Amino acid sequence: MIGANAMLKKQSGAVLVVSLIILIMLTVLVLSGTQSTVMQEKMTAAIRDSHISLEIAESGVRDAEKMIETLTGVSGFNAAGTGGKYSENDGPADLFDETIWADNLTSAATTTVSGHVSRYFVEYLGLMSLDEDLGSLNMTGYGETTGGGDIHGFKVVARSIGKDSNTERIIVSYYGKRF
């Protein structure tokens, strides 16, 4: 028994020091794994929000196209952009300017995505004769391309804000209609 007590006195806490080092290493490992998981959750939420924002903006483009299809003429388009209808060459130049997205200068889409609404405006681009090269607008070959009537061109711009108000999507589209 005397030999066993002598051995205990010589150890002097080496096991305690080793176990504390292992515990510290495990703590650092767990903390770094937690930070990585939190970062991945934030990235996933941002991607999801950007997809939702894109869907909202696309619904605005579709609503604008439906509105154009109901038109019987272009008399409602003016330089002031009343109701989101701008006359030729009068549409806003800076699409990122917050003031152009005011309620009186844009229209709200009737379709909502996750309770959010897109805003859009339409700029009249003028007549595009069938004699012109329409290849750049990719409008030839759709529907009836013979017969009378020029195509009236429209520029549709839709904007949406994501669920967290940090994501913005702006879509610019072109649409043609024969009256």
Secondary structure, 3 states (H helix, E strand, C coil): CHHHHHHHHHHCCHHHHHHHHHHHHHHHHHHHHHHHHHHHHHHHHHHHHHHHHHHHHHHHHHHHHHHHHHCCCCCCCECCCHHHEECCCCCCCCCCCHHHHCHHHCEEEEEEECCEEEEEEEEEEEEECCCCCCHHHCCCCCCCCCCCCCEEEEEEEEEEECCCCCCEEEEEEEEEEEC
